[in-house]
């Protein structure tokens, strides 16, 4: 019986990914303006982890870099601006701090998307390394022009994220 060989990505050096070659990570740019947080976070998480590639291997970093622009213009559905709570604890007694999504948008707009993507990853040292590939900016400009980022390919995105913005009533 013939056995077909399968590809397994290798962890190359301290980067966890191949810095050069056909499997080297690419840079993509995503505009988050008028996008629902959960829907765009699933697309971003899939690309950062590397599940959009046929060479995905669970134990190695096969993901690409993502630059997210206009993170301060994301939207939530329904009443999540007031009802969704972000909790942080200082590990001291009574050290629980709670912020609503509206407060989080005013203080740290990038953190909303970062936490949404982090919630969709495995909680491991590899996932912490993969999250470093996520670059989120509140405005429309970024300092990564030298990496020549491309728009995200349509095969990795959902149609609702790319084509039509959310209608606001």
C-alpha angles and dihedrals in degrees: 000000000000118000120209115219117234126210121244120186117232128225102240116201125302093329096068087221139068106267094199136027136049094314095050113127119264128214120241131182124213128189110217096188111136092354124136109249099229096045096050091042091060091054093046093047092050092054096042091051092044100238091133091069126079088225093064113145120181098219097045133060107253097155131117133233116264126199112198117198130194095022089160090065099058119123137216126212123243117346098334093121088071103022103046112089129199113205129198127179128201093204090245125111109276091009097131114127120189127194130180121230090254092056091046091053091054096047106029113007093171092058093067093065094037092057092044092054092043089055089059096053132079110263100242141113089265090055091050088053092047091052088062087068090064113091113186125187129183094213135051096261131076136183095229099089091120090066090060098227118206128209112267111270116248093238090067096046137071116242093236092056097051109031111039130032121220116269114236119211 
